[in-house]
Amino acid sequence: MARNFQILVLNQISQAGLKRLPAEQYTVGKDIAAPDAILVRSADMHKLDIPASVRAIGRAGAGTNNIPVKAMSARGVPVFNAPGANANAVKELVIAGMLLSARNLTGAMRFVTALDPKDPEMEKKVEDGKKNFAGYELAGHTLGVIGLGKIGCLVADAAIKLGMHVMGYDPEITVDAAWSLPSQVKKANSVAEVLKNANFVSLHVPLADATRKMVNEQSLEHVRHGAVLLNFSREGVVDEAAVLAALDAKKLACYVCDFPSPHVNGHPQVIALPHLGASTREAEDNCAAMVADQVRDYLEDGNVQNAVNFPNITMPRESSFRIAIANANVPNMVGQISTAMANANLNIHNMMNKSRGDMAYTLVDVDSAVPQAAVESIAGIEGVLAVRYLPA
Ligand SMILES: NC(=O)c1ccc[n+]([C@@H]2O[C@H](COP(=O)([O-])OP(=O)(O)OC[C@H]3O[C@@H](n4cnc5c(N)ncnc54)[C@H](O)[C@@H]3O)[C@@H](O)[C@H]2O)c1
């Protein structure tokens, strides 16, 4: 008989995701005492007492800093996220950001809003005033993309389609990302090279030690006169004081960002949006659907896709009897696990083991039902963090 899984949701999760968990197999709710998995968006889980029953956490979004990932790794619990599910939403906002600045749209809209519709001269004032907002077109200008991951690649592709020249910088670009880039994208070898050559510079790196304040006083020395800097990455990837100085010196024409910090907000050359990058219906649906599928695949079959702390591993079922083991990545674990199975008279039909950093994960299909004693003996091996028996 199929197992019933209990799913605790800590935030409003899109129906597009929840309906991937069939009601006959899944009980989903906000008051589940012993959940098998937790689905979360931005709720802070650091102070939460996460029940021992939890086998997986699914974050319907990209960042996982609201989740105690390290503590979950120590318990052998994967934390899934939805990389790329919001990339199109961010890409479209970046294009909007370039247009907002190139066509002076925020100033133009403020000008129109301030006109009195009852003023008989209003239409004349519109015609007289419009010269103050004349802009330029994106086509023919150069966009520099820093960070060519899920979002950066889509931005580069869209800009090429709009007739722009594109250069990209990403020293750690993945093979998949490189394949997905249009051939017209030129490779830059440094942030400085991008700043020197681009009319628009768009940042798409994660915030990490290596990227903190990557646009700073030194790199802005190279910036092309009148360039527009777009930051839909994170506030901390630019040195805001240096950006403001470059704006005041008119080296930078405009800073378009998704992070209206007290430093930049209100500056006349700043266009700041309220962290809207991923705020679309479609992105929320995509994230929820992706993460629900991944959690379901893990709970039912032990497969792992897009966990931030586990290796990716998918093994098609060849038997109804599967064991999934999370263990420390130390020598002789597979040997000890195989011995424990042999001692329980279990014949291994298929086995897959992968590791990532300190974490290793093993899927084993066996030819017969697994007694609870065998599960317990594997769980007792030093270094084993979690064991699950997954009968089909
Ligand atoms: N504004 C928003 O609402 C919003 C929404 C989603 C994501 N984001 C931000 O966008 C970032 C990128 O998202 P993604 O989905 O494209 O991530 P991703 O992991 O697919 O891509 C990040 C890319 O940055 C590259 N990179 C890392 N360090 C670099 C460095 N020092 N120089 C150049 N490139 C470097 C990586 O190699 C990778 O290709 C996220 O980390 C997040 O901070 C913002």
Ligand as a Chemical Component Dictionary entry (heavy atoms), coordinates in Angstrom:
data_LIG
# 
_chem_comp.id                   LIG 
_chem_comp.type                 NON-POLYMER 
_chem_comp.pdbx_formal_charge   0 
_chem_comp.three_letter_code    LIG 
# 
loop_
_chem_comp_atom.comp_id 
_chem_comp_atom.atom_id 
_chem_comp_atom.alt_atom_id 
_chem_comp_atom.type_symbol 
_chem_comp_atom.charge 
_chem_comp_atom.model_Cartn_x 
_chem_comp_atom.model_Cartn_y 
_chem_comp_atom.model_Cartn_z 
_chem_comp_atom.pdbx_ordinal 
LIG N1  N1  N 0  16.467 40.476 -7.671  1  
LIG C1  C1  C 0  15.937 39.319 -7.384  2  
LIG O1  O1  O 0  14.794 39.218 -6.973  3  
LIG C2  C2  C 0  16.734 38.072 -7.607  4  
LIG C3  C3  C 0  16.068 36.889 -7.981  5  
LIG C4  C4  C 0  16.823 35.761 -8.236  6  
LIG C5  C5  C 0  18.200 35.800 -8.091  7  
LIG N2  N2  N 1  18.812 36.962 -7.701  8  
LIG C6  C6  C 0  20.271 37.027 -7.558  9  
LIG O2  O2  O 0  20.867 36.676 -8.781  10 
LIG C7  C7  C 0  21.983 35.833 -8.534  11 
LIG C8  C8  C 0  22.267 34.994 -9.751  12 
LIG O3  O3  O 0  21.204 34.075 -9.960  13 
LIG P1  P1  P 0  21.332 32.858 -10.984 14 
LIG O4  O4  O 0  20.084 32.064 -10.851 15 
LIG O5  O5  O -1 21.745 33.334 -12.329 16 
LIG O6  O6  O 0  22.554 32.061 -10.308 17 
LIG P2  P2  P 0  23.563 31.039 -10.976 18 
LIG O7  O7  O 0  24.186 30.297 -9.857  19 
LIG O8  O8  O 0  22.894 30.262 -12.057 20 
LIG O9  O9  O 0  24.668 31.984 -11.657 21 
LIG C9  C9  C 0  25.622 32.716 -10.964 22 
LIG C10 C10 C 0  26.838 32.832 -11.857 23 
LIG O10 O10 O 0  27.769 33.738 -11.242 24 
LIG C11 C11 C 0  29.065 33.254 -11.552 25 
LIG N3  N3  N 0  30.057 33.837 -10.658 26 
LIG C12 C12 C 0  30.333 33.488 -9.378  27 
LIG N4  N4  N 0  31.341 34.251 -8.909  28 
LIG C13 C13 C 0  31.702 35.089 -9.907  29 
LIG C14 C14 C 0  32.684 36.108 -10.028 30 
LIG N5  N5  N 0  33.489 36.415 -9.012  31 
LIG N6  N6  N 0  32.765 36.784 -11.205 32 
LIG C15 C15 C 0  31.939 36.482 -12.242 33 
LIG N7  N7  N 0  31.015 35.511 -12.190 34 
LIG C16 C16 C 0  30.889 34.823 -11.038 35 
LIG C17 C17 C 0  28.939 31.741 -11.402 36 
LIG O11 O11 O 0  29.994 31.070 -12.081 37 
LIG C18 C18 C 0  27.587 31.490 -12.039 38 
LIG O12 O12 O 0  27.708 31.200 -13.416 39 
LIG C19 C19 C 0  21.533 35.036 -7.298  40 
LIG O13 O13 O 0  22.635 34.531 -6.586  41 
LIG C20 C20 C 0  20.775 36.063 -6.498  42 
LIG O14 O14 O 0  21.679 36.758 -5.665  43 
LIG C21 C21 C 0  18.094 38.093 -7.467  44 
# 
loop_
_chem_comp_bond.comp_id 
_chem_comp_bond.atom_id_1 
_chem_comp_bond.atom_id_2 
_chem_comp_bond.value_order 
_chem_comp_bond.pdbx_ordinal 
LIG N1  C1  SING 1  
LIG C1  O1  DOUB 2  
LIG C1  C2  SING 3  
LIG C2  C3  SING 4  
LIG C2  C21 DOUB 5  
LIG C3  C4  DOUB 6  
LIG C4  C5  SING 7  
LIG C5  N2  DOUB 8  
LIG N2  C6  SING 9  
LIG N2  C21 SING 10 
LIG C6  O2  SING 11 
LIG C6  C20 SING 12 
LIG O2  C7  SING 13 
LIG C7  C8  SING 14 
LIG C7  C19 SING 15 
LIG C8  O3  SING 16 
LIG O3  P1  SING 17 
LIG P1  O4  DOUB 18 
LIG P1  O5  SING 19 
LIG P1  O6  SING 20 
LIG O6  P2  SING 21 
LIG P2  O7  DOUB 22 
LIG P2  O8  SING 23 
LIG P2  O9  SING 24 
LIG O9  C9  SING 25 
LIG C9  C10 SING 26 
LIG C10 O10 SING 27 
LIG C10 C18 SING 28 
LIG O10 C11 SING 29 
LIG C11 N3  SING 30 
LIG C11 C17 SING 31 
LIG N3  C12 SING 32 
LIG N3  C16 SING 33 
LIG C12 N4  DOUB 34 
LIG N4  C13 SING 35 
LIG C13 C14 SING 36 
LIG C13 C16 DOUB 37 
LIG C14 N5  SING 38 
LIG C14 N6  DOUB 39 
LIG N6  C15 SING 40 
LIG C15 N7  DOUB 41 
LIG N7  C16 SING 42 
LIG C17 O11 SING 43 
LIG C17 C18 SING 44 
LIG C18 O12 SING 45 
LIG C19 O13 SING 46 
LIG C19 C20 SING 47 
LIG C20 O14 SING 48 
# 
